[in-house]
Amino acid sequence: MPSNYGQRIQAGVKFPDINVQMLNGDIKSLGTPDNGHDWKLVVVYRGQHCPICTKYLNQLETVKSSFADAGVDIIAVSGDSKEQLESHLEKLDIDFPVAYGLTVEQMNTLGLYISEPRSEKETDHPFAEPGVFVVNADGEIQIVDISNAPFARPELEALANGLAFIRKNDYPIRGTHR
């Protein structure tokens, strides 16, 4: 068993301090909101080899205004290289930040499932399975959704609507009973 088996990140804890690389050379703090928002949606995707990820990121673009209306900034990240992200952008019609180079150590810190490529045709590095994190204004994980397969991810419009509800009603972080 991997050493981090069962070590999943918990709702209500501070989002880890993880810096990621942007295509323009900037380094961003993954969980820190930008663009005048005080919450952050962090979408971890498998990489350019995953057609479901491409569809999901393109779908996120179509609902990003709903997240913005709820005060939630967006970033996506994968373990892909700069070259792989540049190639992937040819299939993406998005206008939100996408980072690259998430390391296996960072994936483990986030409690993500990590897979080995099935072949060189898939990709050339271990990659994170999907994860979605919503970081609130206090830097805490308000919502966490971690999957071990590309087929299970939160429906984005429902998530945006839920975040609007949470913010309007000061709804607490759920799932924190230990």
KAZIJO-V696710 format. One record per residue. RES is the residue in one small letter. OMEGA is omega in degrees with one decimal (999 if undefined). BURIAL is b if it has 16 or more other ideal C-beta (glycine too) atoms within 10 Angstrom, else e. D_CENTER is the distance of its C-alpha to the mean C-alpha in Angstrom with 1 decimal. Layout:
# KAZIJO-V696710
RES:OMEGA:BURIAL:D_CENTER / RES:OMEGA:BURIAL:D_CENTER
This chain:
# KAZIJO-V696710
m:174.7:e:24.9 / p:-175.3:e:22.1 / s:-178.7:e:22.7 / n:-178.4:e:19.4 / y:179.0:e:20.2 / g:179.7:e:19.6 / q:-178.9:e:18.0 / r:178.7:e:15.0 / i:-173.0:b:13.4 / q:171.7:e:15.1 / a:176.8:b:14.7 / g:177.4:b:16.8 / v:176.0:e:16.4 / k:175.2:e:15.5 / f:-177.1:b:12.0 / p:176.6:e:12.8 / d:-177.7:e:14.0 / i:176.6:b:12.1 / n:-179.0:e:13.1 / v:-176.7:b:11.8 / q:176.1:b:14.1 / m:-178.3:b:14.4 / l:-178.0:e:16.8 / n:178.8:e:19.4 / g:178.6:e:19.7 / d:171.2:e:18.1 / i:179.2:e:16.2 / k:170.8:b:13.6 / s:-169.5:e:12.6 / l:-174.9:b:8.8 / g:-177.0:b:9.5 / t:-179.1:e:12.5 / p:175.5:b:13.1 / d:172.2:e:15.1 / n:176.2:e:17.3 / g:178.9:e:19.3 / h:-179.8:b:16.7 / d:173.2:e:16.5 / w:-177.6:b:13.3 / k:170.6:b:9.7 / l:178.4:b:6.8 / v:179.2:b:3.4 / v:174.3:b:1.8 / v:179.9:b:3.1 / y:-171.5:b:6.4 / r:-179.5:b:9.9 / g:-175.0:b:11.6 / q:-178.9:b:14.5 / h:-171.7:b:16.6 / c:-179.9:b:14.8 / p:177.5:e:16.4 / i:176.6:e:14.4 / c:178.8:b:11.1 / t:178.8:b:13.4 / k:-177.8:e:14.6 / y:179.7:b:11.3 / l:176.9:b:10.3 / n:176.7:e:14.0 / q:178.5:e:14.0 / l:177.7:b:11.3 / e:-176.0:e:13.8 / t:-179.6:e:16.6 / v:-175.1:b:15.3 / k:178.6:b:13.8 / s:176.5:e:17.2 / s:175.7:b:16.9 / f:179.1:b:14.0 / a:178.9:b:16.1 / d:178.6:e:19.1 / a:178.8:b:17.5 / g:-174.8:b:16.8 / v:175.5:b:13.0 / d:-175.3:b:11.6 / i:167.0:b:8.6 / i:173.2:b:6.8 / a:-178.4:b:5.1 / v:173.8:b:6.0 / s:176.3:b:8.2 / g:179.6:b:11.4 / d:173.9:b:13.5 / s:176.6:b:16.4 / k:-179.2:e:17.3 / e:178.8:e:19.7 / q:177.4:b:17.4 / l:179.3:b:15.0 / e:177.1:e:18.2 / s:-178.2:e:19.4 / h:-178.2:b:16.4 / l:176.5:e:16.7 / e:179.9:e:20.1 / k:-176.2:e:18.6 / l:174.4:b:16.1 / d:-172.8:e:17.5 / i:178.4:b:14.9 / d:172.3:e:15.5 / f:-175.2:b:12.3 / p:174.5:b:11.2 / v:179.6:b:9.7 / a:179.9:b:10.0 / y:171.9:b:11.5 / g:175.6:b:13.1 / l:-175.7:b:10.7 / t:176.6:e:13.7 / v:177.7:e:14.6 / e:178.0:e:15.5 / q:176.7:b:12.2 / m:178.3:b:10.7 / n:178.7:b:13.6 / t:179.3:b:13.2 / l:178.6:b:9.9 / g:-177.4:b:12.0 / l:168.1:b:10.2 / y:-178.2:b:12.8 / i:-179.6:e:13.9 / s:170.3:b:16.2 / e:176.8:e:19.1 / p:178.7:e:19.8 / r:178.4:e:22.6 / s:177.2:e:24.4 / e:177.9:e:24.4 / k:-179.9:e:24.0 / e:175.7:e:20.5 / t:-174.1:b:19.3 / d:-177.6:e:20.7 / h:171.7:e:18.4 / p:-177.3:e:16.6 / f:178.7:b:13.0 / a:167.5:b:10.1 / e:-171.4:b:10.1 / p:174.0:b:7.3 / g:176.3:b:5.3 / v:179.7:b:4.5 / f:171.5:b:5.9 / v:-177.8:b:8.5 / v:-177.2:b:10.6 / n:-175.6:b:14.2 / a:177.1:e:16.9 / d:-179.3:e:18.1 / g:-179.2:b:15.0 / e:177.8:b:14.7 / i:179.6:b:12.1 / q:-179.5:b:13.4 / i:175.1:b:11.4 / v:176.7:b:9.6 / d:-177.7:e:9.3 / i:-178.7:b:9.5 / s:175.4:b:11.4 / n:-179.3:e:13.8 / a:-176.3:e:14.3 / p:-172.5:b:13.0 / f:-175.9:e:15.1 / a:179.7:e:13.6 / r:178.6:b:10.8 / p:176.1:b:11.3 / e:-167.3:e:13.5 / l:179.4:b:12.2 / e:177.2:e:15.6 / a:178.2:e:16.3 / l:178.8:b:13.1 / a:178.3:b:14.3 / n:177.8:e:17.8 / g:178.7:b:17.0 / l:175.8:b:15.5 / a:177.7:b:18.6 / f:-179.3:e:20.7 / i:-175.9:b:19.3 / r:-178.8:b:19.9 / k:-173.4:e:23.3 / n:-178.1:e:24.5 / d:-178.6:e:23.2 / y:-174.4:e:21.9 / p:172.1:e:21.2 / i:-177.9:b:18.3 / r:174.2:e:19.1 / g:-176.7:e:19.5 / t:178.0:e:20.7 / h:-177.4:e:24.2 / r:999:e:24.9
